[in-house]
Amino acid sequence: MEELRIEANGNLGPIDSSRIPRYAGAATYARLPRLDQVAKADVTLVGVPFDSGVSYRPGARFGSNHIREASRLLRPYNPAWDVSPFENIQVADAGDMAVNPFNINEAIETIQQNALDLTASGSKLVTLGGDHTIALPLLRAAAERAGEPVAMLHFDAHLDTWDTYFGAEYTHGTPFRRAVEEGILDTEAISHIGTRGPLYGKKDLDDDHRFGFGIVTSADVYYQGVLETVAKVRDRIGNRPLYISVDIDVLDPAHAPGTGTPEAGGITSRELLEIIRGFRGMNLVGADVVEVAPAYDHADITGVAASHVAYELVTLMADRAVEGDRFGAATGYAAQALGQESRRPAGFATPASPRVQSGVSQ
């Protein structure tokens, strides 16, 4: 059957949903072409169906395909950016990595090598998990490709900087401690966003601060607002090569019930998407969306949220490829607010929050 794809600027885009209904056909992310259907991809999406590092509810191994199914609803034009990401660059879906579910060490090595292979021609990677264990090998590959330690923004209810769990060094709660120990993170430019909930002890926070992480809690996002949150993070990261890791449990369970370790009091899907949009112009070199466990989802709420998060990450990469460093040099609250608003088309402008308008500053 002819696929009837949209084509623009020499890029092969998604299947045309005005000619083939969105619910029809095999699912790739956003109905994009498979990697083997294009000569070269600027951005590659890949699934990692692995959840052997979870400590509570399993099921994230099914997350990548759940996100793909939910992404059928996505459309090629992103009005929040005034960008058509699949026209700006070639984006393709590489399918799923083949990883050993019974050997974490082997799986980590496989993921790292696959990530290096997929980025060998200069493509950037957006990975659909899978549990958060996979972030470590992805960061290793990103740092190797960048030729230096990378900055990182980590969206999560949890710190994921624990040492071991039942003696295991590699779990979904330890990837960023290992990454700091291995020297693949730029500890002058790493932050958690959306953390909340009880910890095992104050030492958890002490260790995290010692590693260099900044923390923006979910309560901080609520009280300070999105733009102030973005400004603080942008000022810290600058134009360093940036990796973004999104654990879907950063969202409140009302917005993302389908995850393994939910915590009450999270940020909203709107806040998460707007924060990512606030990073426009930053040097994003890789990203992941993890911990989607469809067995606990309701009406595809979590899958839809995760598919939109990935869409914003792809748009961020596509916009940077075309616009270059247009907003990369912008620092401070005012510069970010102007940069964010100046590119929004009429009808999609987002006013500053009441707290920002009243003069609350960093």
PEUR-V895116 format. One record per residue. D_FIRST is the distance of its C-alpha to the first C-alpha in whole Angstrom. Layout:
d_first: {D_FIRST/D_FIRST}
//
This chain:
d_first: {0/4/6/9/12/15/18/21/24/22/21/17/17/15/12/13/15/16/12/11/14/15/15/12/10/12/15/16/19/19/15/16/14/16/19/17/15/18/21/24/24/27/26/24/24/25/25/28/29/32/35/38/40/40/44/43/40/37/33/32/30/28/28/25/22/24/24/21/20/23/21/18/21/22/22/22/25/28/31/34/34/33/30/26/26/22/23/27/26/23/22/20/19/21/20/24/27/28/31/34/35/38/40/40/42/39/36/38/38/34/33/36/35/31/32/34/31/28/31/32/31/32/29/30/29/29/29/28/30/32/35/38/39/36/37/40/38/36/39/40/37/38/41/41/39/41/44/46/46/44/44/43/42/42/41/42/44/46/47/46/49/50/52/51/50/52/52/49/48/44/43/41/45/46/43/45/49/47/46/49/51/49/49/46/46/49/51/52/49/47/47/46/45/45/47/49/50/53/54/56/58/59/59/55/56/58/56/53/56/57/54/54/51/51/51/49/49/47/51/51/48/49/52/52/49/45/47/50/48/46/49/50/47/47/50/50/47/47/45/45/42/40/38/37/37/36/37/36/39/40/39/41/40/40/37/36/37/34/36/39/42/42/45/46/47/44/43/40/37/38/40/38/36/39/40/37/37/41/40/38/39/40/39/37/36/34/33/32/32/33/34/32/32/30/32/35/33/33/30/28/31/31/28/27/31/30/26/28/31/28/27/30/31/28/29/33/32/30/33/35/33/34/37/39/42/42/43/44/48/48/50/52/51/52/50/47/47/47/44/42/43/43/39/38/37/39/39/38/41/42/46/48/50/53/54/53/55/58/59/58/57/56}
//
